[in-house]
Amino acid sequence: MLELTINGATHRLDVEDGTPLLWVIRDTLGLTGTKYGCGIAQCGACTVLVDGQATRACITPAESVAGAQVTTIEAVEQEPVGRRVVAAWVAHQVPQCGYCQSGQVMAATALLRQTPRPGEDDIAAAMTNLCRCGTYNAIADAVRAAASAA
């Protein structure tokens, strides 16, 4: 039995060793906001927060986060930084297709929790998730807006 804390709730789960956190989140717990994109940690659609750090859930074994606090897009607005990021995403109309956006929001939230006033280099270094629609300028604008809203 594996015990994980996801979005503030503790779950006792019977999953095989090595099962990616993404599949536990989506298939076992039914939290489908975290997306599968590439399966090799390159695109970032699966980004969640593990103890506040942006983490690619598609390659993270679920057992490796036992004892940690995992936050998914479903709970990101439960804290002030996450609320500001989501509000900025809406105000700047960032999503087009929206598929990558939960991962983008999680990456931005991690950045702003660690660096409340990021510079352009900080934003570029942290926002490495891929967006097929090319909304990178809007993403950067939203990150700057969320930072200035603090």
C-alpha positions as CSV (number, residue, x, y, z in Angstrom):
1,M,0.0,0.0,0.0
2,L,1.3,3.4,-1.0
3,E,0.2,6.5,1.0
4,L,0.2,9.8,-1.0
5,T,-0.9,13.3,-0.1
6,I,-2.5,14.9,-3.2
7,N,-4.3,18.2,-3.0
8,G,-4.2,18.1,0.8
9,A,-6.0,14.7,1.0
10,T,-4.2,11.5,2.0
11,H,-4.8,8.5,-0.2
12,R,-3.9,4.9,0.5
13,L,-3.4,3.3,-2.9
14,D,-2.6,-0.2,-4.2
15,V,-0.4,0.6,-7.2
16,E,2.6,-1.3,-8.7
17,D,6.1,0.0,-7.9
18,G,7.2,2.2,-10.7
19,T,3.8,3.4,-11.7
20,P,4.1,7.0,-12.9
21,L,2.5,9.6,-10.7
22,L,0.6,10.8,-13.7
23,W,-1.4,7.6,-14.0
24,V,-2.1,7.5,-10.3
25,I,-3.4,11.1,-10.5
26,R,-5.5,10.5,-13.6
27,D,-6.5,6.9,-13.6
28,T,-6.6,6.0,-9.9
29,L,-7.8,9.3,-8.5
30,G,-9.8,10.6,-11.5
31,L,-8.1,14.0,-11.5
32,T,-7.9,14.5,-15.2
33,G,-6.7,18.2,-15.3
34,T,-3.1,16.9,-15.4
35,K,-2.5,15.9,-19.0
36,Y,-0.4,13.2,-20.7
37,G,1.6,14.7,-23.5
38,C,4.9,13.0,-24.4
39,G,5.6,10.5,-21.7
40,I,9.3,11.5,-21.6
41,A,9.2,14.7,-19.5
42,Q,9.8,17.0,-22.5
43,C,6.5,18.8,-23.1
44,G,5.4,19.6,-19.5
45,A,1.7,18.9,-20.0
46,C,1.9,16.6,-16.9
47,T,3.5,19.2,-14.6
48,V,2.4,19.1,-11.0
49,L,3.9,20.6,-7.8
50,V,5.8,18.3,-5.4
51,D,6.5,20.2,-2.3
52,G,6.2,23.3,-4.4
53,Q,8.6,22.2,-7.1
54,A,7.4,21.8,-10.7
55,T,7.6,18.1,-11.4
56,R,6.9,16.1,-14.6
57,A,4.4,13.5,-13.4
58,C,4.8,11.3,-16.4
59,I,8.3,10.1,-15.4
60,T,8.0,10.4,-11.6
61,P,7.4,7.1,-9.9
62,A,4.5,7.4,-7.5
63,E,6.4,5.9,-4.6
64,S,9.1,8.6,-4.9
65,V,6.6,11.2,-3.7
66,A,5.4,9.4,-0.6
67,G,5.6,11.8,2.2
68,A,5.5,14.8,-0.1
69,Q,2.7,17.3,-0.8
70,V,1.5,16.9,-4.3
71,T,-0.6,19.7,-5.9
72,T,-2.5,19.3,-9.1
73,I,-4.3,21.9,-11.2
74,E,-7.5,21.0,-9.5
75,A,-6.2,22.6,-6.2
76,V,-3.7,25.2,-7.4
77,E,-6.2,28.0,-6.6
78,Q,-6.4,27.0,-3.0
79,E,-3.3,29.2,-2.3
80,P,-2.8,32.9,-3.2
81,V,0.0,32.5,-5.8
82,G,-2.0,29.9,-7.7
83,R,-5.1,32.1,-7.6
84,R,-3.1,35.0,-9.0
85,V,-1.7,32.9,-11.8
86,V,-5.1,31.5,-12.8
87,A,-6.6,35.0,-12.7
88,A,-3.7,36.3,-14.9
89,W,-4.2,33.4,-17.4
90,V,-7.9,34.3,-17.7
91,A,-7.2,38.1,-17.9
92,H,-4.6,37.6,-20.6
93,Q,-6.7,35.0,-22.5
94,V,-3.7,32.7,-22.6
95,P,-5.2,29.4,-23.7
96,Q,-6.0,28.6,-27.3
97,C,-6.6,24.8,-27.4
98,G,-5.8,24.7,-23.7
99,Y,-4.2,21.2,-23.6
100,C,-0.9,22.3,-22.2
101,Q,-2.2,25.0,-20.0
102,S,-2.6,23.1,-16.7
103,G,1.1,22.3,-16.9
104,Q,1.9,25.9,-17.8
105,V,-0.1,27.2,-14.8
106,M,1.7,24.8,-12.5
107,A,5.1,25.8,-13.8
108,A,4.3,29.5,-13.4
109,T,3.0,28.9,-9.9
110,A,6.2,27.1,-8.9
111,L,8.3,30.0,-10.4
112,L,6.4,32.7,-8.5
113,R,6.5,30.8,-5.2
114,Q,10.2,30.6,-5.5
115,T,10.9,33.9,-7.2
116,P,8.0,36.4,-6.5
117,R,9.5,39.1,-8.8
118,P,11.1,37.1,-11.7
119,G,13.1,38.8,-14.4
120,E,12.8,37.9,-18.0
121,D,15.6,35.3,-17.7
122,D,13.9,33.7,-14.7
123,I,10.6,33.4,-16.7
124,A,12.5,32.0,-19.7
125,A,14.3,29.5,-17.6
126,A,11.2,28.3,-15.7
127,M,8.6,28.3,-18.5
128,T,10.0,25.5,-20.6
129,N,6.7,23.6,-21.2
130,L,5.8,23.3,-24.8
131,C,2.7,24.9,-26.3
132,R,1.6,23.7,-29.8
133,C,-0.5,26.8,-30.2
134,G,2.5,29.1,-29.6
135,T,1.0,31.2,-26.8
136,Y,4.4,31.9,-25.3
137,N,4.1,35.7,-25.4
138,A,0.8,35.6,-23.7
139,I,2.2,33.1,-21.1
140,A,5.1,35.4,-20.3
141,D,2.7,38.4,-20.1
142,A,0.5,36.5,-17.7
143,V,3.4,35.5,-15.5
144,R,4.5,39.1,-15.3
145,A,1.0,40.2,-14.4
146,A,0.7,37.6,-11.7
147,A,4.0,38.7,-10.2
148,S,3.0,42.3,-10.2
149,A,-0.4,41.5,-8.6
150,A,1.3,40.4,-5.4
